[in-house]
Structures are given as C-alpha cells and as structure tokens.
Amino acid sequence: MTDQLLYSKIFLLQSEPLKQELLFFIDYLLTKQFADKQNLNKRTPKFGCAKGKFKMSDDFDAPLDHFNEYMP
C-alpha cells in the first residue's frame, strides 16, 4: 500500500466526524505499535527466581488470637 493511496482515500472523506474517527483510529494504531516494541524489551520472570527471598514464620498456619471469639 502506498502513501499516495492513503492520502487520496483520506481526501475523499467529507464528513468531519469521520475524519475525527480516523484520527482516533490512527492514534490507536500508533499506541499499539509502540506498545508491541516495549513488550519485546520486557523480561519475563523465570519460575523460582524469587526462591530464598521470602521467609514465612513457623507459626503461619496457627490460629490468630483476634479470631478466638469466632472459633468453636
């Protein structure tokens, strides 16, 4: 597709609302294009990469004193 074909079709649009809608769509396409480039640069975390960085307390599963009145 050539630029000249795009320009000629845009020029055929007579309605201002249609031109505004076309402008929004072009902005959407540009956003989508740049978002795809940014996603390529992102690293995906590997399974187990946070191993050893968190420590759970030994009494993690123990009942909390705050909920004694709700327990049987």
MOPAC internal coordinates of N, CA, C and O (Angstrom, degrees):
PM7 1SCF
backbone

  N    0.0000 0     0.00 0     0.00 0    0    0    0
  C    1.4513 1     0.00 0     0.00 0    1    0    0
  C    1.5292 1   108.00 1     0.00 0    2    1    0
  O    1.2310 1   121.10 1   -47.10 1    3    2    1
  N    1.2916 1   115.50 1   132.90 1    3    2    1
  C    1.4549 1   119.54 1  -177.86 1    5    3    2
  C    1.5177 1   110.76 1   -96.66 1    6    5    3
  O    1.2310 1   121.39 1   -20.86 1    7    6    5
  N    1.2994 1   114.95 1   159.14 1    7    6    5
  C    1.4665 1   120.37 1   177.25 1    9    7    6
  C    1.5242 1   111.01 1   -64.83 1   10    9    7
  O    1.2310 1   120.80 1   144.82 1   11   10    9
  N    1.3119 1   116.08 1   -35.18 1   11   10    9
  C    1.4640 1   120.00 1  -179.25 1   13   11   10
  C    1.5276 1   110.60 1   -62.84 1   14   13   11
  O    1.2310 1   120.00 1   141.17 1   15   14   13
  N    1.3139 1   117.61 1   -38.83 1   15   14   13
  C    1.4631 1   120.80 1   177.79 1   17   15   14
  C    1.5271 1   110.60 1   -64.29 1   18   17   15
  O    1.2310 1   120.57 1   138.45 1   19   18   17
  N    1.3198 1   116.52 1   -41.55 1   19   18   17
  C    1.4645 1   119.95 1   177.26 1   21   19   18
  C    1.5260 1   111.48 1   -62.49 1   22   21   19
  O    1.2310 1   120.66 1   133.68 1   23   22   21
  N    1.3165 1   116.35 1   -46.32 1   23   22   21
  C    1.4644 1   120.28 1  -179.89 1   25   23   22
  C    1.5285 1   111.39 1   -61.21 1   26   25   23
  O    1.2310 1   120.51 1   138.64 1   27   26   25
  N    1.3144 1   116.63 1   -41.36 1   27   26   25
  C    1.4716 1   119.47 1  -178.15 1   29   27   26
  C    1.5281 1   110.89 1   -66.82 1   30   29   27
  O    1.2310 1   120.13 1   141.93 1   31   30   29
  N    1.3145 1   117.36 1   -38.07 1   31   30   29
  C    1.4678 1   119.64 1   178.98 1   33   31   30
  C    1.5272 1   111.37 1   -70.72 1   34   33   31
  O    1.2310 1   120.40 1   142.48 1   35   34   33
  N    1.3238 1   116.84 1   -37.52 1   35   34   33
  C    1.4648 1   120.04 1   176.72 1   37   35   34
  C    1.5176 1   109.73 1   -64.52 1   38   37   35
  O    1.2310 1   120.59 1   139.64 1   39   38   37
  N    1.3161 1   116.48 1   -40.36 1   39   38   37
  C    1.4572 1   121.29 1  -179.83 1   41   39   38
  C    1.5266 1   111.37 1   -62.72 1   42   41   39
  O    1.2310 1   120.06 1   150.29 1   43   42   41
  N    1.3383 1   117.48 1   -29.71 1   43   42   41
  C    1.4671 1   121.22 1   179.82 1   45   43   42
  C    1.5242 1   113.00 1   -71.37 1   46   45   43
  O    1.2310 1   120.15 1   160.74 1   47   46   45
  N    1.3114 1   117.32 1   -19.26 1   47   46   45
  C    1.4684 1   120.10 1   178.77 1   49   47   46
  C    1.5254 1   109.66 1   -68.44 1   50   49   47
  O    1.2310 1   120.31 1   -56.62 1   51   50   49
  N    1.3166 1   117.01 1   123.38 1   51   50   49
  C    1.4562 1   121.53 1  -178.21 1   53   51   50
  C    1.5236 1   111.92 1   -99.22 1   54   53   51
  O    1.2310 1   120.46 1   149.63 1   55   54   53
  N    1.3012 1   116.73 1   -30.37 1   55   54   53
  C    1.4571 1   121.90 1  -172.70 1   57   55   54
  C    1.5330 1   111.28 1   -83.90 1   58   57   55
  O    1.2310 1   120.81 1   -48.20 1   59   58   57
  N    1.3204 1   116.05 1   131.80 1   59   58   57
  C    1.4683 1   120.73 1   176.52 1   61   59   58
  C    1.5309 1   112.46 1   -63.66 1   62   61   59
  O    1.2310 1   119.64 1   138.35 1   63   62   61
  N    1.3487 1   118.29 1   -41.65 1   63   62   61
  C    1.4829 1   117.39 1   177.23 1   65   63   62
  C    1.5340 1   112.68 1   -59.99 1   66   65   63
  O    1.2310 1   120.26 1   143.63 1   67   66   65
  N    1.3281 1   117.11 1   -36.37 1   67   66   65
  C    1.4684 1   119.37 1   177.82 1   69   67   66
  C    1.5236 1   111.18 1   -68.22 1   70   69   67
  O    1.2310 1   120.45 1   141.74 1   71   70   69
  N    1.3181 1   116.75 1   -38.26 1   71   70   69
  C    1.4646 1   119.78 1   176.90 1   73   71   70
  C    1.5217 1   110.48 1   -64.98 1   74   73   71
  O    1.2310 1   120.57 1   141.08 1   75   74   73
  N    1.3290 1   116.51 1   -38.92 1   75   74   73
  C    1.4663 1   120.57 1   177.96 1   77   75   74
  C    1.5246 1   110.46 1   -64.94 1   78   77   75
  O    1.2310 1   120.83 1   138.64 1   79   78   77
  N    1.3322 1   116.02 1   -41.36 1   79   78   77
  C    1.4627 1   120.32 1   178.53 1   81   79   78
  C    1.5339 1   110.78 1   -64.42 1   82   81   79
  O    1.2310 1   120.56 1   141.01 1   83   82   81
  N    1.3212 1   116.54 1   -38.99 1   83   82   81
  C    1.4579 1   120.92 1   176.92 1   85   83   82
  C    1.5259 1   110.71 1   -63.29 1   86   85   83
  O    1.2310 1   120.60 1   139.50 1   87   86   85
  N    1.3101 1   116.46 1   -40.50 1   87   86   85
  C    1.4617 1   121.05 1   178.12 1   89   87   86
  C    1.5272 1   111.07 1   -62.01 1   90   89   87
  O    1.2310 1   120.30 1   136.37 1   91   90   89
  N    1.3308 1   117.03 1   -43.63 1   91   90   89
  C    1.4674 1   120.83 1   177.43 1   93   91   90
  C    1.5252 1   111.01 1   -62.12 1   94   93   91
  O    1.2310 1   120.90 1   139.40 1   95   94   93
  N    1.3466 1   115.89 1   -40.60 1   95   94   93
  C    1.4563 1   119.65 1  -178.73 1   97   95   94
  C    1.5284 1   110.99 1   -66.82 1   98   97   95
  O    1.2310 1   120.24 1   140.41 1   99   98   97
  N    1.3138 1   117.15 1   -39.59 1   99   98   97
  C    1.4641 1   120.52 1   178.01 1  101   99   98
  C    1.5235 1   110.17 1   -64.38 1  102  101   99
  O    1.2310 1   120.40 1   138.95 1  103  102  101
  N    1.3299 1   116.84 1   -41.05 1  103  102  101
  C    1.4632 1   120.08 1   176.18 1  105  103  102
  C    1.5264 1   111.16 1   -60.93 1  106  105  103
  O    1.2310 1   120.99 1   139.26 1  107  106  105
  N    1.3398 1   115.71 1   -40.74 1  107  106  105
  C    1.4688 1   120.42 1   178.09 1  109  107  106
  C    1.5326 1   110.35 1   -61.63 1  110  109  107
  O    1.2310 1   120.55 1   134.92 1  111  110  109
  N    1.3305 1   116.56 1   -45.08 1  111  110  109
  C    1.4609 1   119.96 1  -179.32 1  113  111  110
  C    1.5254 1   111.65 1   -64.11 1  114  113  111
  O    1.2310 1   120.37 1   140.81 1  115  114  113
  N    1.3249 1   116.91 1   -39.19 1  115  114  113
  C    1.4653 1   119.86 1   178.01 1  117  115  114
  C    1.5211 1   111.07 1   -65.59 1  118  117  115
  O    1.2310 1   120.30 1   139.18 1  119  118  117
  N    1.3266 1   117.04 1   -40.82 1  119  118  117
  C    1.4631 1   120.99 1   177.33 1  121  119  118
  C    1.5238 1   110.39 1   -61.81 1  122  121  119
  O    1.2310 1   120.99 1   136.68 1  123  122  121
  N    1.3167 1   115.71 1   -43.32 1  123  122  121
  C    1.4617 1   120.85 1   179.99 1  125  123  122
  C    1.5377 1   110.55 1   -64.14 1  126  125  123
  O    1.2310 1   120.43 1   139.50 1  127  126  125
  N    1.3228 1   116.79 1   -40.50 1  127  126  125
  C    1.4604 1   121.04 1  -179.89 1  129  127  126
  C    1.5210 1   111.08 1   -63.45 1  130  129  127
  O    1.2310 1   120.18 1   134.56 1  131  130  129
  N    1.3283 1   117.26 1   -45.44 1  131  130  129
  C    1.4550 1   119.99 1  -178.63 1  133  131  130
  C    1.5230 1   111.80 1   -73.04 1  134  133  131
  O    1.2310 1   119.90 1   149.94 1  135  134  133
  N    1.3238 1   117.79 1   -30.06 1  135  134  133
  C    1.4611 1   120.65 1   177.59 1  137  135  134
  C    1.5193 1   110.40 1   -66.95 1  138  137  135
  O    1.2310 1   120.15 1   141.51 1  139  138  137
  N    1.3258 1   117.33 1   -38.49 1  139  138  137
  C    1.4669 1   120.40 1   178.26 1  141  139  138
  C    1.5189 1   110.90 1   -63.38 1  142  141  139
  O    1.2310 1   119.76 1   141.57 1  143  142  141
  N    1.3355 1   118.07 1   -38.43 1  143  142  141
  C    1.4550 1   120.71 1   179.05 1  145  143  142
  C    1.5226 1   111.00 1   -68.04 1  146  145  143
  O    1.2310 1   120.40 1   144.35 1  147  146  145
  N    1.3294 1   116.85 1   -35.65 1  147  146  145
  C    1.4585 1   119.96 1   179.47 1  149  147  146
  C    1.5142 1   110.85 1   -71.06 1  150  149  147
  O    1.2310 1   119.90 1   145.38 1  151  150  149
  N    1.3352 1   117.80 1   -34.62 1  151  150  149
  C    1.4591 1   120.62 1   179.90 1  153  151  150
  C    1.5246 1   111.66 1   -67.17 1  154  153  151
  O    1.2310 1   120.10 1   152.30 1  155  154  153
  N    1.3216 1   117.42 1   -27.70 1  155  154  153
  C    1.4611 1   119.89 1   178.42 1  157  155  154
  C    1.5182 1   111.29 1   -68.09 1  158  157  155
  O    1.2310 1   120.54 1   150.24 1  159  158  157
  N    1.3308 1   116.58 1   -29.76 1  159  158  157
  C    1.4544 1   120.45 1  -177.86 1  161  159  158
  C    1.5233 1   113.15 1   -82.28 1  162  161  159
  O    1.2310 1   119.84 1   165.96 1  163  162  161
  N    1.3162 1   117.90 1   -14.04 1  163  162  161
  C    1.4603 1   120.86 1  -178.09 1  165  163  162
  C    1.5253 1   109.99 1   -77.39 1  166  165  163
  O    1.2310 1   121.29 1   -41.53 1  167  166  165
  N    1.3069 1   115.14 1   138.47 1  167  166  165
  C    1.4585 1   119.84 1   175.85 1  169  167  166
  C    1.5197 1   108.37 1   -91.39 1  170  169  167
  O    1.2310 1   120.39 1   -39.03 1  171  170  169
  N    1.2916 1   116.85 1   140.97 1  171  170  169
  C    1.4563 1   120.81 1   175.58 1  173  171  170
  C    1.5229 1   108.26 1   -95.14 1  174  173  171
  O    1.2310 1   120.33 1   -44.81 1  175  174  173
  N    1.3295 1   116.97 1   135.19 1  175  174  173
  C    1.4622 1   119.04 1  -179.26 1  177  175  174
  C    1.5282 1   111.12 1   -68.44 1  178  177  175
  O    1.2310 1   120.96 1   -33.60 1  179  178  177
  N    1.2957 1   115.78 1   146.40 1  179  178  177
  C    1.4613 1   121.32 1   178.33 1  181  179  178
  C    1.5215 1   109.23 1   -93.40 1  182  181  179
  O    1.2310 1   120.81 1   -30.65 1  183  182  181
  N    1.3099 1   116.06 1   149.35 1  183  182  181
  C    1.4510 1   121.85 1  -179.61 1  185  183  182
  C    1.5283 1   109.47 1   -59.92 1  186  185  183
  O    1.2310 1   120.88 1   -51.34 1  187  186  185
  N    1.3197 1   115.92 1   128.66 1  187  186  185
  C    1.4551 1   121.65 1   177.91 1  189  187  186
  C    1.5163 1   114.46 1    85.80 1  190  189  187
  O    1.2310 1   119.63 1  -170.28 1  191  190  189
  N    1.3171 1   118.32 1     9.72 1  191  190  189
  C    1.4671 1   119.61 1  -176.78 1  193  191  190
  C    1.5319 1   112.62 1   -71.23 1  194  193  191
  O    1.2310 1   119.43 1   162.89 1  195  194  193
  N    1.3238 1   118.69 1   -17.11 1  195  194  193
  C    1.4712 1   120.98 1   179.66 1  197  195  194
  C    1.5270 1   111.50 1  -101.48 1  198  197  195
  O    1.2310 1   120.18 1  -167.40 1  199  198  197
  N    1.3205 1   117.26 1    12.60 1  199  198  197
  C    1.4618 1   120.83 1  -178.54 1  201  199  198
  C    1.5200 1   110.03 1   -60.71 1  202  201  199
  O    1.2310 1   120.84 1   -50.85 1  203  202  201
  N    1.3223 1   116.00 1   129.15 1  203  202  201
  C    1.4510 1   122.01 1   178.32 1  205  203  202
  C    1.5164 1   114.18 1    87.25 1  206  205  203
  O    1.2310 1   119.71 1   176.88 1  207  206  205
  N    1.3201 1   118.17 1    -3.12 1  207  206  205
  C    1.4654 1   120.55 1  -179.17 1  209  207  206
  C    1.5203 1   112.51 1   -90.47 1  210  209  207
  O    1.2310 1   120.10 1   164.75 1  211  210  209
  N    1.3242 1   117.41 1   -15.25 1  211  210  209
  C    1.4599 1   121.77 1  -179.70 1  213  211  210
  C    1.5152 1   109.23 1  -124.96 1  214  213  211
  O    1.2310 1   120.87 1   -38.10 1  215  214  213
  N    1.3214 1   115.94 1   141.90 1  215  214  213
  C    1.4588 1   120.15 1   178.09 1  217  215  214
  C    1.5134 1   108.17 1  -128.94 1  218  217  215
  O    1.2310 1   121.11 1   -53.47 1  219  218  217
  N    1.3182 1   115.49 1   126.53 1  219  218  217
  C    1.4613 1   120.81 1   177.73 1  221  219  218
  C    1.5196 1   108.02 1   -94.90 1  222  221  219
  O    1.2310 1   121.22 1   -35.31 1  223  222  221
  N    1.3151 1   115.27 1   144.69 1  223  222  221
  C    1.4589 1   118.92 1  -179.42 1  225  223  222
  C    1.5359 1   109.69 1   -69.55 1  226  225  223
  O    1.2310 1   120.86 1   -23.45 1  227  226  225
  N    1.3212 1   115.96 1   156.55 1  227  226  225
  C    1.4620 1   120.56 1  -177.64 1  229  227  226
  C    1.5198 1   112.16 1   -66.26 1  230  229  227
  O    1.2310 1   119.96 1   150.54 1  231  230  229
  N    1.3334 1   117.68 1   -29.46 1  231  230  229
  C    1.4683 1   120.32 1  -178.41 1  233  231  230
  C    1.5388 1   111.30 1   -99.72 1  234  233  231
  O    1.2310 1   120.41 1  -144.93 1  235  234  233
  N    1.3183 1   116.82 1    35.07 1  235  234  233
  C    1.4640 1   121.02 1  -177.68 1  237  235  234
  C    1.5300 1   111.75 1   -60.04 1  238  237  235
  O    1.2310 1   119.99 1   139.40 1  239  238  237
  N    1.3279 1   117.63 1   -40.60 1  239  238  237
  C    1.4664 1   121.65 1  -177.65 1  241  239  238
  C    1.5250 1   113.05 1   -86.96 1  242  241  239
  O    1.2310 1   119.49 1   177.99 1  243  242  241
  N    1.3022 1   118.57 1    -2.01 1  243  242  241
  C    1.4702 1   121.42 1  -179.45 1  245  243  242
  C    1.5263 1   109.76 1   -69.02 1  246  245  243
  O    1.2310 1   120.19 1   -35.10 1  247  246  245
  N    1.3452 1   117.25 1   144.90 1  247  246  245
  C    1.4661 1   119.47 1   179.36 1  249  247  246
  C    1.5313 1   111.38 1   -64.19 1  250  249  247
  O    1.2310 1   120.86 1   -33.05 1  251  250  249
  N    1.3058 1   115.97 1   146.95 1  251  250  249
  C    1.4616 1   121.51 1   179.91 1  253  251  250
  C    1.5234 1   110.08 1   -87.00 1  254  253  251
  O    1.2310 1   120.65 1   -36.28 1  255  254  253
  N    1.3116 1   116.36 1   143.72 1  255  254  253
  C    1.4588 1   120.85 1   179.85 1  257  255  254
  C    1.5244 1   111.70 1   -66.15 1  258  257  255
  O    1.2310 1   119.55 1   154.04 1  259  258  257
  N    1.2887 1   118.46 1   -25.96 1  259  258  257
  C    1.4615 1   122.02 1  -178.05 1  261  259  258
  C    1.5310 1   112.52 1   -65.58 1  262  261  259
  O    1.2310 1   120.64 1   156.20 1  263  262  261
  N    1.3296 1   116.39 1   -23.80 1  263  262  261
  C    1.4601 1   120.11 1  -175.60 1  265  263  262
  C    1.5350 1   113.09 1  -105.30 1  266  265  263
  O    1.2310 1   119.77 1  -162.93 1  267  266  265
  N    1.3234 1   118.05 1    17.07 1  267  266  265
  C    1.4590 1   121.48 1  -178.43 1  269  267  266
  C    1.5375 1   111.81 1   -60.16 1  270  269  267
  O    1.2310 1   119.82 1   142.69 1  271  270  269
  N    1.3088 1   117.96 1   -37.31 1  271  270  269
  C    1.4690 1   120.78 1  -177.56 1  273  271  270
  C    1.5359 1   112.05 1   -69.75 1  274  273  271
  O    1.2310 1   119.87 1   160.80 1  275  274  273
  N    1.3194 1   117.85 1   -19.20 1  275  274  273
  C    1.4673 1   120.89 1   179.37 1  277  275  274
  C    1.5232 1   113.04 1   -93.12 1  278  277  275
  O    1.2310 1   119.99 1   167.58 1  279  278  277
  N    1.3166 1   117.62 1   -12.42 1  279  278  277
  C    1.4512 1   120.71 1  -176.90 1  281  279  278
  C    1.5192 1   110.07 1   -88.37 1  282  281  279
  O    1.2310 1   120.98 1   -31.26 1  283  282  281
  N    1.3324 1   115.73 1   148.74 1  283  282  281
  C    1.4876 1   118.65 1  -179.94 1  285  283  282
  C    1.5115 1   112.99 1   -71.87 1  286  285  283
  O    1.2310 1   120.10 1   180.00 1  287  286  285

